[in-house]
Amino acid sequence: MKDKTKKIFKILGYTAAALTSVAGVVGAAYAGAKCLVEEAVNKEEPMVMKGYKSRMAARYFGQEVLDVLAEAEKELINIPTETVEITAYDGIKLVGHLYRCENADRTIIAMHGWRSRWSRDFSLVSKFLIESDCNILFVSQRGQNESESEYMGFGMLERYDCLEWIKFINQKISPNLPIYLYGISMGATSVLMTTGFELPSNVRGVIADCGFTCAKDIWKKVTEGNFHITYELFDSLGNEFLKQKINMSNDEYSTVTAMKQCKIPVLFIHGADDHLVPISMTYENYRACIAPKRLLVVPYADHGMSYYVDKTAYETALKNFFTDYDK
């Protein structure tokens, strides 16, 4: 009887340990999913992620590149711009910074990337755009910088904002000038997704620099490629957290879906050595695009650094794009 009792207690002990272990895994998955979604979409970034991000930037770009970007950003901020505001479809205030060019040939709506800012992402290319006689509306994306919203939408919400900015340009600036939607990183995803709408005829093209395909794809890549954690541990929980915040799932809309109904020309740009958004995502977008399309791949360029690495090729691609589609 004593042996039998010992066996029972041993089995109960193993069972308790297993349950504790399972509970630990579930608890870790819950906490991880919550942190992942908060880092992805919350305006207020979790403190635990800030140090990691700064280390990653220094690792990928190097201090020399970061110094060049910082100096170019100072120069861009000193260029006279007008602060403008619109109300988004859901009632929040969105802010932009409008550079007006005398005798402009076109207007650029410039949308920056995730947890970034217009003055940083367009710091290098802005001089070329200004010298090319462009009005430039530098947008502060929702949930970032001066624009309202507690959450970002990984392009799924921002496409509606881009549509409102197009209306603003045509109503307040000029309905006659060609408009180009220009995005970098998440900004590229935003402008690509915007092509899923029926757009005014003066929207002549999209410039998409290193955009990703959808929230789920980039979350999976970063979780597994940067954090070395299996994404499936967080997927279902993370999706539920996301729905609570923005009422959308992480694959509810994609650039690929938009490209399959796109009617305006697209210039795709991507660095071949992008460590954050794999170039395969731009290839996927390019293959899906049914509109006139062009592709510039810049060897050795990391995320958002194509202009820095090959300024000549980048400017030539933009010049040719404008020349062919301004008409």
KEZA-704538 format. One record per residue: x, y, z of N, C-alpha, C, O in turn. Coordinates in steps of 0.02 Angstrom, whole numbers, plus 50000, padded with zeros to 5 digits. Example, Ala and Ser with C-alpha at 12.3 -4.5 7.8 and 13.67 -1.06 7.14 Angstrom:
BEGIN
   neast   nnorth     nup   caeast   canorth    caup   ceast   cnorth     cup   oeast   onorth     oup
   50660    49716   50390    50615     49775   50390   50660    49835   50390   50712    49834   50423
   50642    49888   50354    50684     49947   50357   50645    50002   50394   50670    50057   50402
//
This chain:
BEGIN
   neast   nnorth     nup   caeast   canorth    caup   ceast   cnorth     cup   oeast   onorth     oup
   50041    49939   50000    50000     50000   50000   50043    50063   50000   50028    50113   49967
   50100    50058   50041    50145     50115   50043   50175    50130   49975   50181    50188   49955
   50194    50077   49939    50223     50086   49871   50173    50119   49824   50189    50162   49784
   50110    50096   49830    50058     50124   49787   50047    50198   49803   50039    50239   49757
   50048    50216   49867    50040     50286   49888   50097    50329   49861   50088    50384   49837
   50158    50300   49866    50216     50336   49840   50209    50351   49766   50225    50406   49742
   50186    50301   49729    50177     50309   49657   50125    50364   49641   50135    50405   49596
   50071    50364   49681    50018     50414   49670   50046    50484   49681   50035    50529   49641
   50084    50492   49736    50112     50558   49751   50164    50579   49698   50171    50638   49681
   50200    50529   49673    50250     50544   49622   50216    50568   49558   50238    50616   49526
   50161    50533   49539    50123     50553   49480   50094    50622   49489   50096    50664   49443
   50066    50635   49549    50038     50701   49563   50092    50755   49559   50080    50810   49535
   50151    50738   49582    50207     50785   49579   50226    50802   49508   50237    50860   49490
   50232    50749   49466    50247     50759   49395   50193    50801   49361   50207    50846   49321
   50130    50785   49378    50074     50821   49348   50076    50895   49368   50066    50939   49325
   50088    50909   49432    50092     50978   49455   50149    51016   49420   50141    51074   49400
   50206    50982   49413    50264     51014   49380   50247    51029   49307   50265    51082   49281
   50214    50981   49275    50196     50991   49204   50147    51048   49197   50154    51090   49152
   50097    51050   49242    50047     51104   49238   50080    51171   49251   50064    51221   49218
   50127    51172   49299    50163     51235   49313   50203    51257   49252   50205    51316   49235
   50234    51207   49219    50273     51222   49159   50229    51249   49104   50246    51298   49071
   50171    51217   49093    50124     51239   49041   50099    51309   49057   50094    51352   49013
   50082    51319   49121    50058     51385   49141   50111    51438   49128   50096    51494   49108
   50174    51419   49141    50229     51466   49128   50235    51483   49055   50245    51541   49037
   50229    51432   49012    50233     51444   48939   50175    51489   48916   50185    51536   48878
   50114    51472   48941    50056     51512   48922   50064    51584   48946   50049    51632   48910
   50086    51591   49008    50096     51658   49036   50148    51697   48997   50140    51756   48983
   50203    51663   48978    50256     51696   48939   50230    51715   48870   50246    51769   48845
   50190    51671   48840    50162     51686   48774   50115    51746   48778   50116    51790   48734
   50075    51748   48830    50028     51804   48840   50066    51869   48848   50051    51919   48815
   50116    51869   48892    50156     51929   48903   50194    51950   48841   50198    52009   48824
   50221    51900   48805    50258     51915   48744   50214    51944   48690   50233    51992   48656
   50155    51915   48681    50108     51941   48631   50086    52011   48647   50081    52054   48603
   50073    52024   48711    50051     52090   48732   50106    52142   48719   50093    52196   48693
   50168    52124   48736    50224     52169   48725   50236    52181   48650   50249    52238   48629
   50230    52128   48610    50240     52133   48538   50190    52182   48507   50209    52225   48468
   50127    52175   48525    50075     52218   48497   50083    52290   48522   50074    52337   48483
   50098    52298   48585    50108     52366   48611   50167    52400   48577   50163    52460   48562
   50220    52364   48566    50278     52392   48531   50259    52409   48459   50281    52460   48431
   50218    52366   48428    50200     52376   48358   50154    52435   48347   50164    52473   48300
   50103    52443   48390    50050     52492   48373   50039    52547   48423   50010    52599   48405
   50060    52540   48486    50047     52592   48535   50087    52655   48520   50146    52651   48502
   50056    52713   48528    50093     52775   48521   50149    52780   48573   50205    52799   48557
   50133    52761   48635    50183     52760   48688   50220    52693   48685   50191    52640   48698
   50284    52696   48668    50323     52636   48659   50342    52605   48727   50361    52641   48772
   50335    52538   48734    50357     52505   48796   50430    52518   48810   50472    52514   48765
   50446    52534   48872    50515     52551   48891   50564    52496   48876   50622    52509   48858
   50541    52433   48882    50586     52377   48873   50615    52374   48802   50668    52345   48791
   50580    52404   48754    50600     52399   48684   50647    52455   48662   50680    52449   48610
   50651    52509   48699    50687     52568   48674   50762    52556   48666   50791    52576   48616
   50792    52524   48716    50863     52510   48712   50879    52462   48656   50930    52469   48622
   50836    52413   48646    50847     52364   48592   50847    52398   48524   50890    52384   48482
   50800    52443   48514    50794     52477   48449   50856    52518   48434   50881    52517   48377
   50882    52554   48484    50940     52596   48472   51001    52554   48456   51043    52573   48415
   51007    52496   48490    51063     52452   48475   51059    52424   48405   51109    52417   48370
   50998    52406   48383    50989     52379   48316   51007    52430   48263   51038    52413   48213
   50987    52494   48273    51002     52546   48224   51076    52555   48217   51102    52560   48161
   51111    52557   48273    51184     52567   48270   51218    52507   48237   51267    52515   48200
   51191    52448   48249    51221     52387   48220   51212    52387   48145   51259    52370   48108
   51153    52405   48120    51139     52400   48049   51171    52458   48009   51199    52447   47956
   51166    52518   48035    51185     52576   47996   51255    52602   48013   51289    52631   47970
   51277    52594   48074    51341     52621   48094   51334    52694   48113   51290    52730   48089
   51379    52717   48157    51374     52785   48183   51385    52837   48128   51355    52890   48131
   51427    52822   48079    51440     52870   48026   51377    52886   47987   51363    52945   47973
   51338    52835   47971    51275     52845   47935   51225    52883   47978   51191    52929   47955
   51221    52865   48042    51175     52900   48087   51193    52974   48094   51149    53016   48099
   51257    52989   48093    51279     53059   48096   51259    53097   48033   51238    53155   48037
   51266    53065   47975    51246     53097   47912   51171    53111   47912   51149    53165   47892
   51132    53063   47935    51059     53072   47938   51041    53129   47987   50996    53168   47973
   51075    53132   48042    51060     53184   48092   51074    53253   48064   51036    53300   48075
   51129    53260   48028    51146     53325   47999   51097    53345   47944   51076    53402   47939
   51078    53296   47902    51030     53310   47848   50961    53327   47878   50925    53369   47850
   50944    53296   47933    50880     53310   47965   50878    53382   47991   50827    53416   47985
   50933    53405   48020    50937     53475   48043   50924    53523   47986   50889    53573   47993
   50954    53509   47928    50946     53552   47870   50873    53553   47846   50847    53606   47829
   50841    53494   47845    50772     53491   47822   50726    53529   47869   50681    53564   47846
   50736    53522   47933    50694     53556   47982   50697    53631   47974   50649    53667   47988
   50754    53656   47952    50763     53729   47944   50733    53756   47880   50730    53817   47870
   50709    53712   47835    50676     53736   47774   50605    53759   47793   50570    53723   47829
   50584    53817   47769    50517     53843   47788   50461    53797   47765   50455    53782   47706
   50421    53775   47812    50361     53735   47797   50302    53763   47835   50310    53797   47886
   50243    53749   47811    50181     53770   47843   50149    53709   47877   50139    53658   47845
   50133    53716   47941    50100     53662   47976   50026    53661   47959   49991    53712   47966
   50002    53604   47935    49932     53598   47914   49900    53540   47951   49934    53495   47975
   49834    53543   47957    49797     53491   47993   49736    53470   47954   49705    53509   47919
   49719    53406   47962    49655     53381   47935   49624    53336   47989   49656    53317   48037
   49561    53320   47979    49526     53272   48022   49520    53206   47985   49494    53203   47930
   49543    53153   48017    49541     53087   47986   49470    53060   47986   49425    53089   48016
   49460    53004   47951    49394     52974   47945   49364    52955   48013   49303    52952   48020
   49407    52943   48063    49383     52924   48129   49385    52981   48179   49379    52970   48240
   49395    53043   48154    49389     53102   48196   49452    53127   48229   49450    53179   48263
   49508    53092   48220    49570     53115   48252   49603    53170   48209   49589    53176   48149
   49646    53208   48241    49683     53261   48206   49748    53232   48178   49786    53199   48212
   49759    53247   48113    49821     53227   48080   49859    53290   48060   49829    53340   48040
   49924    53288   48066    49966     53347   48055   50014    53334   47997   50042    53279   47991
   50024    53385   47957    50073     53382   47903   50114    53445   47901   50096    53496   47932
   50170    53442   47865    50213     53501   47857   50222    53512   47782   50253    53471   47747
   50195    53567   47758    50191     53579   47686   50246    53627   47663   50250    53684   47686
   50287    53602   47618    50335     53645   47584   50305    53666   47517   50288    53623   47476
   50298    53731   47508    50270     53757   47446   50326    53779   47399   50370    53818   47418
   50324    53754   47339    50373     53772   47288   50342    53821   47239   50287    53809   47213
   50375    53876   47227    50350     53923   47177   50355    53892   47108   50407    53864   47089
   50301    53895   47070    50298     53865   47003   50311    53789   47006   50350    53762   46967
   50278    53757   47052    50287     53684   47061   50263    53645   47001   50213    53664   46969
   50297    53591   46986    50277     53546   46932   50232    53489   46957   50196    53458   46918
   50235    53475   47022    50198     53418   47051   50197    53426   47126   50232    53467   47155
   50155    53384   47158    50152     53382   47231   50167    53311   47255   50140    53262   47229
   50211    53306   47304    50229     53243   47334   50195    53238   47402   50201    53283   47443
   50160    53183   47415    50136     53168   47482   50184    53116   47511   50185    53059   47489
   50223    53137   47560    50278     53096   47587   50259    53067   47655   50244    53104   47702
   50259    53001   47659    50238     52966   47720   50296    52926   47748   50323    52881   47716
   50314    52943   47810    50373     52913   47842   50357    52843   47870   50300    52819   47865
   50407    52813   47900    50401     52745   47923   50380    52738   47996   50365    52787   48030
   50381    52675   48019    50359     52656   48086   50406    52684   48138   50467    52678   48134
   50376    52716   48189    50413     52747   48244   50470    52790   48218   50526    52788   48244
   50455    52828   48167    50505     52873   48139   50473    52942   48132   50425    52957   48167
   50499    52984   48087    50473     53051   48078   50491    53074   48008   50539    53050   47978
   50451    53121   47981    50461     53145   47913   50530    53175   47904   50562    53166   47852
   50553    53212   47954    50617     53248   47947   50677    53201   47946   50731    53219   47923
   50667    53140   47972    50721     53091   47970   50719    53050   47906   50770    53045   47872
   50661    53022   47890    50658     52975   47834   50668    53010   47766   50694    52979   47720
   50648    53073   47761    50656     53109   47697   50713    53161   47700   50717    53205   47657
   50756    53154   47750    50809     53204   47759   50858    53205   47700   50879    53259   47680
   50875    53148   47673    50924     53145   47619   50894    53163   47552   50925    53201   47514
   50836    53137   47536    50807     53146   47469   50770    53212   47461   50757    53233   47405
   50755    53246   47516    50713     53307   47512   50746    53362   47469   50711    53397   47433
   50812    53368   47474    50846     53420   47434   50835    53409   47360   50822    53456   47322
   50840    53346   47338    50828     53330   47268   50756    53346   47248   50744    53374   47195
   50708    53329   47290    50638     53343   47275   50625    53418   47270   50588    53440   47226
   50654    53455   47314    50646     53528   47312   50677    53557   47248   50647    53599   47215
   50736    53533   47231    50769     53557   47170   50733    53533   47107   50744    53561   47052
   50690    53483   47113    50651     53458   47057   50582    53492   47052   50537    53467   47018
   50575    53548   47087    50514     53589   47083   50452    53552   47107   50401    53550   47073
   50457    53523   47166    50401     53487   47196   50373    53525   47257   50412    53549   47299
   50307    53531   47261    50277     53542   47326   50285    53477   47364   50282    53423   47335
   50297    53482   47430    50303     53421   47469   50261    53427   47532   50270    53473   47572
   50215    53380   47540    50177     53376   47603   50208    53319   47644   50198    53260   47629
   50245    53339   47695    50276     53290   47740   50224    53272   47794   50207    53313   47836
   50199    53211   47791    50146     53189   47836   50175    53161   47900   50224    53124   47899
   50145    53178   47957    50158     53143   48019   50105    53089   48025   50046    53104   48034
   50125    53027   48021    50076     52973   48020   50040    52966   48088   50068    52984   48140
   49980    52940   48086    49938     52933   48146   49975    52894   48201   50012    52847   48187
   49965    52917   48262    49997     52883   48318   50071    52898   48324   50106    52866   48362
   50095    52947   48286    50166     52964   48287   50174    53040   48286   50138    53076   48252
   50224    53063   48325    50241     53133   48326   50180    53177   48342   50148    53165   48393
   50164    53227   48300    50110     53274   48319   50040    53247   48304   49991    53273   48330
   50034    53196   48263    49968     53171   48244   49937    53130   48301   49971    53095   48338
   49871    53136   48306    49835     53101   48359   49826    53027   48343   49847    53003   48290
   49794    52992   48390    49779     52921   48389   49825    52885   48439   49885    52898   48442
   49795    52841   48477    49833     52801   48524   49872    52746   48489   49918    52716   48517
   49851    52731   48426    49879     52673   48393   49898    52687   48321   49869    52730   48288
   49948    52650   48297    49966     52648   48227   49931    52588   48195   49909    52542   48230
   49925    52589   48128    49887     52536   48095   49924    52497   48043   49893    52459   48006
   49990    52504   48038    50031     52466   47991   50005    52470   47919   50005    52421   47882
   49982    52529   47900    49958     52541   47832   49884    52529   47825   49852    52560   47782
   49855    52485   47865    49784     52469   47858   49739    52528   47877   49687    52538   47846
   49760    52567   47926    49724     52628   47944   49751    52688   47906   49713    52732   47885
   49816    52689   47896    49849     52746   47864   49829    52756   47791   49835    52812   47765
   49805    52704   47759    49782     52712   47689   49722    52759   47686   49715    52797   47638
   49679    52756   47736    49623     52803   47739   49648    52874   47751   49620    52922   47724
   49700    52881   47792    49729     52947   47805   49759    52976   47741   49752    53035   47726
   49794    52933   47703    49825     52956   47641   49772    52981   47592   49782    53031   47558
   49716    52946   47591    49661     52967   47548   49636    53037   47567   49620    53078   47524
   49632    53051   47632    49611     53117   47656   49662    53170   47639   49644    53227   47623
   49726    53153   47641    49778     53201   47622   49774    53218   47548   49788    53275   47528
   49757    53169   47507    49748     53182   47435   49692    53233   47426   49698    53280   47387
   49636    53223   47461    49580     53269   47457   49601    53339   47479   49581    53389   47449
   49640    53342   47533    49665     53406   47558   49706    53443   47505   49696    53502   47493
   49751    53407   47473    49793     53438   47421   49750    53465   47364   49760    53521   47341
   49703    53426   47342    49661     53447   47285   49613    53504   47304   49595    53544   47261
   49594    53508   47366    49548     53562   47387   49585    53625   47407   49561    53680   47394
   49643    53618   47439    49676     53676   47469   49738    53700   47432   49757    53758   47438
   49769    53657   47393    49832     53675   47360   49822    53683   47285   49825    53738   47259
   49811    53627   47250    49800     53631   47178   49771    53566   47153   49800    53513   47163
   49713    53570   47120    49683     53509   47092   49712    53492   47023   49695    53441   46994
   49756    53536   46998    49781     53528   46930   49850    53495   46927   49868    53465   46877
   49888    53501   46981    49956     53473   46980   49955    53397   46989   49912    53371   47025
   50001    53362   46957    50008     53290   46970   50026    53277   47043   50063    53316   47073
   50000    53224   47071    50016     53203   47139   50051    53136   47137   50031    53091   47101
   50104    53130   47178    50138     53066   47186   50136    53048   47260   50151    53090   47303
   50119    52986   47275    50120     52960   47343   50187    52926   47354   50205    52880   47318
   50224    52950   47404    50294     52927   47414   50301    52904   47487   50291    52944   47533
   50317    52841   47496    50324     52815   47563   50387    52776   47572   50413    52745   47526
   50412    52778   47634    50472     52740   47653   50453    52693   47710   50423    52714   47759
   50472    52629   47704    50458     52578   47754   50382    52572   47765   50346    52557   47718
   50357    52582   47827    50285     52577   47836   50248    52630   47795   50190    52619   47777
   50281    52686   47781    50251     52736   47737   50241    52708   47667   50192    52725   47634
   50288    52666   47644    50281     52634   47579   50221    52586   47578   50183    52584   47530
   50214    52548   47633    50156     52504   47639   50091    52544   47638   50042    52524   47607
   50092    52601   47673    50032     52644   47675   50012    52668   47606   49953    52665   47587
   50060    52693   47567    50042     52720   47501   50024    52665   47452   49981    52675   47409
   50056    52607   47458    50037     52551   47415   49966    52528   47429   49928    52514   47383
   49949    52524   47493    49881     52504   47511   49829    52556   47488   49772    52538   47474
   49849    52619   47484    49804     52672   47462   49781    52661   47391   49727    52684   47372
   49821    52626   47351    49802     52616   47281   49741    52569   47275   49715    52562   47220
   49720    52539   47329    49660     52498   47327   49596    52539   47321   49543    52512   47306
   49601    52605   47333    49544     52649   47324   49540    52674   47252   49588    52670   47215
   49482    52701   47235    49476     52737   47171   49504    52808   47184   49475    52846   47222
   49559    52824   47151    49594     52886   47165   49580    52939   47112   49564    52922   47055
   49586    53004   47130    49577     53057   47080   49626    53049   47022   49679    53020   47030
   49607    53075   46965    49646     53064   46904   49715    53098   46906   49760    53079   46870
   49723    53149   46950    49788     53182   46952   49837    53147   46998   49894    53169   47006
   49817    53091   47030    49866     53049   47066   49900    53006   47013   49871    52958   46987
   49962    53024   46998    49996     52995   46939   50041    52936   46955   50058    52897   46910
   50060    52928   47018    50106     52873   47031   50120    52864   47105   50104    52907   47147
   50151    52807   47120    50171     52789   47188   50245    52772   47188   50270    52737   47143
   50280    52797   47238    50351     52779   47249   50354    52743   47315   50341    52772   47368
   50372    52679   47313    50370     52637   47373   50440    52611   47387   50465    52566   47353
   50471    52640   47439    50540     52623   47457   50539    52576   47518   50520    52597   47573
   50558    52515   47508    50566     52462   47559   50503    52450   47600   50506    52447   47662
   50446    52443   47567    50384     52428   47602   50376    52353   47616   50404    52311   47581
   50337    52338   47669    50322     52269   47684   50252    52252   47659   50214    52297   47639
   50234    52189   47659    50171     52166   47628   50111    52174   47674   50058    52196   47652
   50117    52155   47737    50063     52164   47785   50091    52158   47856   50148    52137   47865
   50051    52177   47905    50074     52176   47974   50098    52107   47995   50151    52100   48026
   50059    52056   47979    50077     51988   48000   50145    51967   47973   50186    51938   48009
   50157    51982   47909    50220     51961   47878   50281    51995   47912   50331    51962   47925
   50275    52060   47925    50333     52094   47954   50341    52077   48027   50397    52074   48052
   50285    52065   48063    50291     52044   48133   50326    51977   48137   50369    51966   48180
   50307    51931   48092    50338     51865   48092   50413    51870   48077   50454    51836   48108
   50430    51912   48029    50500     51919   48011   50541    51947   48069   50595    51922   48085
   50516    51999   48101    50553     52031   48155   50557    51985   48216   50610    51980   48248
   50502    51952   48232    50501     51907   48290   50551    51850   48282   50589    51834   48328
   50551    51820   48223    50595     51763   48212   50665    51784   48191   50714    51754   48212
   50670    51836   48148    50736     51855   48122   50775    51899   48170   50837    51893   48173
   50742    51943   48207    50777     51989   48251   50778    51965   48324   50828    51973   48359
   50722    51936   48347    50718     51914   48416   50732    51839   48424   50742    51814   48479
   50732    51802   48367    50745     51730   48367   50694    51692   48411   50713    51647   48449
   50631    51711   48405    50576     51679   48441   50525    51655   48389   50510    51691   48341
   50498    51595   48399    50448     51569   48352   50385    51611   48355   50354    51618   48408
   50366    51639   48299    50310     51686   48297   50244    51652   48314   50199    51683   48343
   50236    51588   48297    50173     51553   48309   50154    51553   48383   50095    51545   48400
   50203    51562   48427    50188     51565   48499   50143    51625   48516   50105    51623   48564
   50149    51678   48475    50114     51740   48490   50056    51756   48442   50016    51800   48456
   50052    51720   48387    50009     51742   48332   49936    51752   48352   49909    51806   48344
   49905    51700   48379    49833     51704   48395   49819    51756   48449   49773    51796   48443
   49859    51754   48503    49850     51803   48557   49863    51873   48532   49825    51919   48546
   49917    51882   48494    49934     51948   48467   49879    51976   48423   49864    52036   48425
   49849    51932   48384    49796     51954   48340   49735    51978   48379   49702    52026   48360
   49721    51944   48434    49665     51965   48477   49679    52033   48509   49635    52075   48513
   49741    52042   48532    49760     52107   48560   49753    52162   48508   49729    52217   48523
   49774    52147   48446    49771     52197   48393   49698    52216   48378   49683    52275   48369
   49655    52167   48374    49584     52180   48360   49553    52225   48414   49511    52267   48399
   49574    52215   48476    49549     52257   48530   49570    52330   48521   49534    52375   48541
   49628    52340   48491    49655     52408   48484   49631    52443   48421   49610    52501   48424
   49633    52410   48363    49617     52444   48300   49559    52411   48262   49543    52432   48206
   49530    52359   48292    49472     52326   48262   49489    52294   48194   49447    52290   48150
   49551    52272   48187    49574     52238   48126   49621    52182   48144   49657    52187   48194
   49623    52130   48104    49672     52077   48114   49736    52096   48077   49737    52142   48036
   49790    52060   48093    49855     52080   48066   49865    52062   47992   49916    52080   47962
   49817    52028   47962    49821     52015   47891   49756    52033   47855   49739    52006   47803
   49719    52080   47885    49654     52099   47857   49660    52132   47789   49616    52125   47746
   49715    52169   47778    49727     52199   47713   49802    52198   47700   49842    52203   47746
   49821    52191   47637    49892     52187   47620   49907    52227   47557   49862    52245   47519
   49970    52241   47548    49991     52276   47487   49980    52232   47426   49964    52257   47372
   49986    52167   47435    49976     52121   47378   49904    52126   47354   49891    52127   47293
   49856    52129   47400    49786     52137   47381   49777    52202   47343   49743    52204   47291
   49808    52256   47368    49802     52321   47334   49833    52319   47264   49806    52346   47217
   49891    52286   47259    49926     52284   47194   49886    52247   47141   49893    52260   47081
   49844    52201   47162    49804     52163   47114   49747    52204   47085   49714    52181   47038
   49735    52264   47113    49684     52308   47085   49710    52378   47072   49672    52425   47060
   49776    52386   47077    49808     52451   47067   49800    52476   46996   49807    52437   46948
   49786    52541   46988    49777     52570   46921   49828    52624   46904   49828    52650   46848
   49871    52640   46951    49920     52693   46938   49991    52665   46941   50004    52616   46975
   50037    52696   46904    50106     52670   46900   50140    52669   46969   50128    52711   47011
   50183    52620   46977    50219     52611   47040   50294    52604   47027   50314    52564   46984
   50333    52642   47064    50406     52634   47064   50424    52601   47130   50419    52631   47183
   50446    52539   47126    50468     52502   47185   50543    52511   47194   50581    52507   47146
   50564    52524   47256    50635     52531   47272   50650    52489   47334   50610    52488   47381
   50707    52455   47333    50725     52416   47393   50800    52404   47393   50831    52393   47341
   50829    52406   47453    50899     52389   47462   50908    52314   47464   50870    52279   47497
   50959    52289   47430    50970     52217   47426   50991    52187   47493   50983    52127   47504
   51019    52228   47538    51042     52203   47602   50999    52228   47660   51025    52240   47715
   50935    52235   47648    50888     52258   47699   50881    52205   47754   50858    52149   47740
   50899    52223   47815    50895     52175   47871   50828    52178   47907   50814    52135   47948
   50788    52228   47893    50725     52235   47928   50666    52210   47885   50629    52166   47907
   50658    52238   47826    50606     52216   47780   50640    52179   47722   50675    52210   47682
   50630    52114   47717    50665     52076   47664   50644    52099   47595   50586    52114   47583
   50691    52100   47550    50677     52122   47481   50626    52077   47447   50594    52097   47399
   50618    52016   47472    50568     51970   47444   50498    52000   47447   50455    51983   47406
   50485    52043   47497    50419     52074   47502   50407    52123   47444   50351    52126   47418
   50457    52160   47425    50450     52204   47367   50443    52164   47303   50403    52182   47259
   50480    52109   47297    50472     52066   47239   50400    52039   47235   50371    52034   47181
   50372    52021   47293    50303     51996   47295   50254    52050   47273   50208    52037   47234
   50264    52111   47298    50222     52167   47277   50229    52181   47202   50179    52193   47168
   50290    52179   47178    50303     52193   47107   50267    52142   47063   50236    52160   47013
   50272    52078   47081    50240     52026   47041   50164    52034   47041   50131    52021   46991
   50136    52056   47097    50063     52061   47103   50036    52123   47068   49977    52125   47051
   50078    52173   47057    50055     52238   47030   50033    52231   46957   50071    52208   46915
   49970    52252   46944    49944     52246   46875   49951    52312   46837   49935    52315   46777
   49973    52365   46871    49982     52430   46839   50053    52435   46809   50094    52392   46822
   50066    52487   46770    50136     52497   46747   50182    52500   46807   50166    52532   46858
   50239    52468   46803    50282     52462   46863   50355    52463   46844   50375    52443   46790
   50395    52487   46892    50467     52489   46884   50499    52465   46949   50468    52469   47002
   50560    52441   46945    50593     52414   47004   50666    52437   47006   50703    52428   46957
   50686    52468   47061    50755     52486   47073   50780    52447   47134   50755    52458   47190
   50828    52403   47124    50860     52367   47178   50930    52396   47187   50969    52399   47139
   50946    52416   47248    51011     52447   47261   51055    52399   47299   51041    52384   47358
   51108    52373   47268    51153     52327   47302   51184    52358   47365   51200    52418   47365
   51192    52318   47417    51226     52337   47479   51186    52386   47523   51210    52405   47576
   51127    52406   47501    51089     52455   47541   51048    52420   47594   51014    52370   47580
   51051    52445   47655    51010     52420   47710   50943    52456   47710   50927    52493   47663
   50904    52448   47762    50835     52472   47765   50831    52548   47759   50857    52584   47801
   50797    52571   47706    50787     52642   47695   50850    52680   47675   50851    52741   47677
   50903    52644   47657    50967     52675   47642   50985    52674   47568   51043    52686   47550
   50936    52660   47525    50951     52656   47453   50976    52722   47425   51022    52724   47385
   50945    52777   47446    50968     52843   47421   51039    52858   47445   51079    52885   47407
   51054    52840   47506    51120     52852   47534   51173    52812   47497   51228    52837   47484
   51157    52750   47479    51206     52706   47448   51216    52722   47374   51273    52722   47350
   51162    52737   47338    51168     52751   47266   51123    52809   47247   51069    52799   47218
   51145    52868   47264    51107     52929   47251   51093    52938   47176   51038    52957   47158
   51141    52923   47134    51133     52933   47062   51078    52889   47033   51035    52914   46997
   51079    52825   47050    51028     52779   47024   50959    52798   47050   50910    52795   47013
   50956    52817   47113    50892     52836   47144   50863    52898   47111   50805    52899   47093
   50904    52950   47103    50880     53012   47072   50860    53001   46999   50811    53030   46976
   50899    52960   46964    50882     52946   46894   50814    52911   46889   50774    52927   46845
   50802    52864   46934    50737     52828   46934   50680    52877   46948   50628    52872   46916
   50688    52922   46995    50636     52971   47011   50625    53019   46952   50568    53033   46934
   50679    53044   46924    50674     53091   46867   50635    53059   46809   50589    53089   46782
   50654    52999   46792    50621     52965   46736   50547    52951   46752   50504    52956   46708
   50533    52934   46813    50464     52921   46835   50421    52984   46828   50366    52982   46801
   50447    53040   46852    50412     53104   46847   50402    53124   46774   50347    53145   46754
   50455    53118   46735    50451     53138   46665   50398    53098   46627   50361    53126   46586
   50394    53034   46640    50348     52991   46603   50276    52997   46626   50230    52985   46586
   50264    53017   46689    50195     53015   46714   50167    53082   46737   50111    53086   46760
   50206    53135   46731    50180     53202   46746   50125    53222   46696   50079    53259   46714
   50129    53198   46635    50085     53220   46581   50013    53200   46594   49969    53215   46553
//
